[in-house]
Amino acid sequence: MSTSSADQLLARLLDRDCTLWPPTSVAPNRLGWIDSPIWMKERADELTTWASTVVASKVLLLGMGGSSLGPLVLAGRDGRGGKFASGVRSLIVADTTDPSTIGSLDFDDTIVIISSKSGSTLETEVLFDFALDRVGDPEQFVIVTDANSPLAQRGAELGVSRVFENPSDIGGRFSLFSYFGMVPAALLGYDVSSFCAAAIATDLGAAAALGEGLGIAVGGGQDKLFITSHPDVPRFGLWAEQLIAESTGKDGTGCIPVPTKSATSSADRFVLSLPFDDAADLAQAFFGLEVAIAICGSVLGVDPFNEPNVTESKERTLDRLSGSSTSEIPTIELDAVNDWLKATLGQGSYLTVQAYVPFEQERDLEELRDQLAARYRPIAVTAGFGPRYLHSTGQLHKGGPASIVALQVIGERVSSLPIPGRSFDFNTLLAAQADGDYDALVARNRTVARVVVSDVASLLRIVMGSSPWR
């Protein structure tokens, strides 16, 4: 790898040279993110002034994928921006259809952000319907979406308090420095102007070198990128995971991101550890990684801006909801999970735990990932909530390397939670999403098994009681 070649790739990126990627790339309509820090900085004062007029003490963001994971990071470990913001409000991100999580949401003294690039994402639509039914007053809502989207039109018809329309040439996972990221940031008390200025000052040469290095490493079989967590931004890895997995995981290749507290050494991996001393570090980590992954896609010969297999799971979910697909999905017994893993995992494979459970089990899920990584070392292990991962690593699972081993963890059903105006409830939707993704994995000959649990803790006890793999 030479610095000069990375510089050349960077120059072509900044010149909007779409020949960096395959001829079928959607890049001509997805490069607005390159200038988004500049675009957003020009609107920072107006955005900050608007945020200062909001009287609610809490922010609730309803969205999926790129609309939600950036704000989740910005909320910090305390939900108020940590050391990066003034903490004038708290932020909760509800990017799920789990009925227990949705049913427990508190709408009192809350401004609700409905966030969707397309304005037609099923999960966001039903979350909006549910929230509007609970709240009643449209003026308690703010919408962030692309210009002229169905969601923008609906917001105008309802009379929500504000509709922020984003440029349509900024893709969801590259949208942090646009209204999708900066509306929540302003409400948290971030200095949006300074945050964008820091991004503009990012060392793009270093970012380009990282991107080229990642692409070369993946091409050489070193395809696991361990992203170590930082106590001030414990969920940065979730945002990075989406950006990397959804951008590179296609056409049978991809960089496999592994957010973790600590990395283990192996020939198939390397580690990314970023400083977060202040808000400028955070801004430059966001923007630098966006540049790096765009260039990594070029080196790998894939389109980093499309997500073909995400659509596949959406379609299979609709098949399940409509009843056109009804095949029964087999399960394994809880106490047979370790035997299945020992028989299935092999050199070069990676394990992903796909948990369709309430967010309140997050710590147990993190601990489960850590225990699996320890017991099945050196296998790389990731874990994510469903349906969140469907808009994130789900692209990698189906379009990336066939070395995936997927364990679907399905929580036992809770009381029904209706969705206003729909013939199905949240339980039914969550089940259809899990079933649809299982169908998609099987159709692509991926290795997958399903286990039904009372909670993640019950599976954690089984794993902790097992002997090390080797």
C-alpha positions, 0 to 999 in steps of 0.5 A, a space after each residue: 500500500 502506498 500513500 500516493 495511491 490512497 491520495 489518488 483515490 481520495 482526489 477522485 472521491 472529492 472530484 465525484 468520480 463515480 468510476 471508483 465503483 462498478 458501472 451499476 453503482 448508485 453513487 451518482 445519486 449518493 455523494 451529497 454526504 461529501 459536502 454535508 458538513 459544509 451544507 449543515 454548518 451553513 444551517 447550524 445557527 438556524 437549527 440551534 435557534 429552533 432547538 432553543 424554542 423547544 420546551 420538552 425536556 425529553 427527545 424520542 426518536 423513532 426510526 431505523 438504520 441510518 436514521 437512528 444509529 448516529 443519534 444513538 451514538 450522540 446520546 452518549 452513555 448517559 442519554 444526554 450527550 455525555 461530555 460532548 453536549 450541554 445535556 439540556 435534554 435526554 434522548 431515547 432512540 426506539 429503533 425496534 418493533 418489539 412490543 415490550 419496548 414500544 409499549 413502555 415508551 413515555 411520551 410525557 414532556 417529550 418531543 417525538 422525532 419521526 426519522 426516515 429517508 425514504 419516508 416509506 419504511 414500514 417500521 417507521 410508519 407503524 411507529 408513527 401511527 402508534 405514537 400519534 395514537 398515544 399522543 394525539 397532538 401532531 404539534 408534538 412531532 418533528 419529521 426528518 426525511 427527504 424532500 417531497 417524500 411521503 412522510 414529508 407530505 403526511 407531516 404537512 397534512 397533519 400539521 406537525 410542528 416542523 418538517 426538516 427536508 434533507 437533500 435526497 443525494 445523502 444515503 442513510 448511513 452517510 447522513 450523520 452530518 445532515 438533518 438526520 444527525 444534527 436535529 437530534 444533536 441540536 436538541 441534545 445541546 451539541 454546538 452544531 456549528 463547531 461539530 461540523 467545523 471539526 468534521 470539515 477539518 478531518 485528516 482526509 489523507 489518513 482516512 483514505 489510507 485507512 480505507 485503502 488498507 481495509 480494502 487490501 486487507 479484506 482482499 487478502 483474507 484479513 476480513 474481521 475489523 474489531 472496533 474497540 468500544 470507548 466508555 464515553 461513546 459505548 455505542 459508536 461501534 453500532 454506527 460503525 458496524 452499520 456503515 461498514 457492513 452495509 457498505 462493503 458486505 455484498 457480492 460475496 465479499 465484505 469487511 466484517 465489523 466486530 464492536 467489542 470491549 477488547 480484541 483478540 489476536 488472530 490472522 484474520 483480523 485487525 483492530 480500530 481504536 479511535 480517540 474521543 477526547 472531545 466533540 471534535 474527535 467524535 465528529 472526525 471519527 464519524 466523517 473520517 470513517 465515512 471517507 474510509 469506507 467509500 474508498 474501501 468499497 472502491 478497492 473491493 470493487 463493490 458499490 458502497 452506497 446500495 443495499 440490495 439484500 436489505 430489500 430482500 428481507 423486507 419483501 420476505 417480511 411482507 410475504 410472511 405478513 400477507 400469508 403468502 409464505 407460511 412454512 414452519 421454521 425449525 428450532 433447536 432446544 436451548 440446551 443443544 445450542 452449544 453442541 450446534 455451535 461446536 459442530 458448525 463453527 469452523 476456521 474463518 467463520 464468524 458468529 452473529 447472534 440475532 436477538 428478537 428481544 426487548 431492549 432492556 436485555 441489552 446488557 445480557 446480550 452484550 455479556 452473551 457476546 463476550 462469553 461466546 467470544 471467550 468460549 469459541 475463540 478465535 471465532 469473531 462474534 457479533 450480536 444485534 437486536 432484531 429488527 435493528 440489524 436488518 437495516 444494518 449488518 443484515 446486508 452483510 449476512 446475506 450479501 457478504 462472505 458465506 462464512 456467517 453462522 447465524 443464531 436467531 434468538 427469539 423471545 417468548 411472545 408477550 401481550 398483544 400491542 395493536 398497531 392503529 389502522 393495521 390488521 396485524 399487531 407488533 408481535 405479528 410484525 416482529 415475528 414476520 421480520 424474524 421469519 422473513 430474514 430466516 427465509 432469506 438466509 436459507 435461500 442464500 444457503 447461509 448457516 442458521 439456527 433458531 432457538 426460543 428463549 424466555 430471555 437472553 439470560 437463560 441462554 447466557 446461563 447455558 453458554 457460561 455453563 459450557 466448556 471452552 471450545 478448544 
